[in-house]
Structures are given as structure tokens and as C-alpha cells.
């Protein structure tokens, strides 16, 4: 079966610093028409930074869309034409003040493909050294490091609830602890 939806018309609704929103009128595989509300995003990186004794470095910050403080792995939005690994290195140092001597790409995935085209690139960073923390002017972050096993347990107690952190912590736990 052909699942493709053909765009008949596209209307730009909003263009901001981080996202664009549009509404597309599409032709469905059976010939009927429907609309799709789409958020366009430049893409992002997320970093699972783990030191030599398996402590993971996390950031605590307020997230306005969910009106709550979340504990997350470091992450950030890609700049136009920025290489993925360069963005990951920049974001790790900006948010945590850390640099990594070893980088491993874990995977790339769409964060919410039902309405958004954001592709998130997840990395494991090892061999950590101190760099210079320099968060964006509108970022208020608290850095913490905890044992990877504790972060893994925090997923199941509801203390870590965002997708990128859950995926990254589970990968690191299975790769580094369980072997």
C-alpha cells in the first residue's frame, strides 16, 4: 500500500528563533484531503557525558512548556550549516563546562514525528576534562553528576522524564554497566 501524503498547499503560520509552524493541506492515499499541523525544527544534539568512574553529568533546568524543572542530559539546537559533532562538542562545554576526548554517535531519531520534523542526534562522551561553562544568556542551569546506576533508577521513579535523557541513560547503562 502507498502511504504517501502529497502536499497540495502549505501555509506558513509562525516563524521564530527555534521553530517554524505551518499547516499543510494534503491528499491522502485514498484521495481525500486533510490538514497537517507541522513544526519545523533545525535539529538538535544530546550528550550522555560519563566519566571514568561511571558518573553521568546532567543539567537541571526549568522547562516552560511543561511548567516544571527537569533533570536532563545536556542538549541543544543546531546552528545553520553546523556539523552535528561540532554542535555536540559546543553544547557539552556550554552547558557543563566539560570537554570530551572520546565521542561515539549512539543514534539519530525523530523526537515527535506526528507533528514535528526535529531530528535529534545522541552521543556518548567519554574521557572528560574541564573546559569553560558558557550557557546561553537565557539558560539557567544547575549541573549535577551522579552515578549512572542512580540516574537509571531515576527513570523508573519518575525523576527523569524526558525522552532524550531516558534513551541516552538506558543506552549508557546497558553499554557501560551491564556490558
Long-range contacts (C-beta under 8 A, 24 or more apart in sequence): 1-29, 2-29, 3-29, 4-29, 5-29, 5-34, 5-36, 8-33, 18-42, 18-77, 36-115, 37-115, 38-115, 38-116, 38-117, 39-115, 39-116, 39-117, 39-118, 40-116, 40-117, 41-77, 41-116, 41-117, 41-118, 42-77, 42-78, 42-79, 42-80, 43-77, 43-78, 43-84, 43-118, 43-119, 43-120, 43-121, 44-75, 44-76, 44-77, 44-78, 44-111, 44-118, 44-119, 44-120, 44-121, 45-75, 45-76, 45-78, 45-84, 45-87, 45-88, 45-91, 45-120, 45-121, 45-122, 45-123, 46-73, 46-74, 46-75, 46-120, 46-121, 46-122, 46-123, 46-164, 46-165, 46-168, 47-73, 47-74, 47-75, 47-88, 47-91, 47-92, 47-100, 47-122, 47-123, 47-124, 47-125, 47-168, 48-73, 48-106, 48-122, 48-123, 48-124, 48-125, 48-168, 48-169, 48-171, 48-172, 49-73, 49-74, 49-92, 49-96, 49-98, 49-100, 49-125, 49-128, 50-124, 50-125, 50-126, 50-128, 50-148, 50-172, 50-176, 51-126, 51-128, 51-145, 52-126, 52-127, 52-128, 54-147, 54-148, 54-149, 54-176, 54-177, 55-145, 55-146, 55-147, 55-148, 56-145, 56-146, 56-147, 56-148, 56-151, 56-169, 56-172, 57-96, 57-98, 57-128, 57-143, 57-144, 57-145, 58-143, 58-144, 58-145, 58-146, 58-151, 58-165, 59-95, 59-96, 59-141, 59-142, 59-143, 59-144, 60-141, 60-142, 60-143, 60-144, 61-139, 61-140, 61-141, 61-142, 62-140, 63-162, 70-160, 70-161, 70-162, 71-144, 71-154, 71-159, 71-160, 71-165, 72-160, 72-162, 72-164, 72-165, 73-164, 73-165, 73-168, 73-169, 75-120, 75-164, 84-121, 85-123, 87-121, 88-121, 88-123, 88-125, 92-125, 93-131, 93-132, 93-133, 93-134, 94-133, 94-134, 94-135, 94-136, 95-133, 95-135, 95-139, 95-141, 95-143, 96-133, 96-143, 97-130, 97-131, 97-132, 97-133, 97-134, 97-143, 98-125, 98-128, 98-129, 98-130, 98-131, 99-128, 99-129, 99-130, 99-131, 100-125, 100-126, 100-127, 100-128, 100-129, 101-126, 101-127, 101-128, 101-129, 102-126, 102-127, 106-168, 106-171, 107-167, 107-171, 109-167, 111-163, 111-164, 120-164, 122-164, 122-167, 122-168, 122-171, 124-168, 124-171, 124-172, 124-175, 148-172, 148-173, 148-176, 148-177, 149-173, 149-177, 152-177
